[in-house]
Amino acid sequence: MNAIDGARLLPWTSWDGKPCYLLRGNGIGYVSRLADRVEAEQMTSAAELVEDSGRVLAERAWTPGEIHLLAVELNAHLAKVLRVSESRGARLLFLEGDLDGDDEDDEDGGGFEAPPVA
């Protein structure tokens, strides 16, 4: 789970590189919506870079400087995608925990079973 139980890891860091968290809410506030947009932009940018890097590598006509720049860009985008993955995974686990707790209160025993996380 997050460093702050139930908080959302945001897709950016503080000015000194520390993780930023949003306390759990309903997920429709300004910061939640902004974080959703930033995550979507980061994922789209990473997908575009994967396509571009595939073309660059397929050409086999690159300089060492181009490969270095590609590695730097891939590393930066991978770090962002990992952060999004950690944030979403933590939220899924938290939601799964909420659903498990709700099942105990279900009188007829028929509760929702969350699908396995891939």
Disulfide bonds with the S-S distance in Angstrom:
none
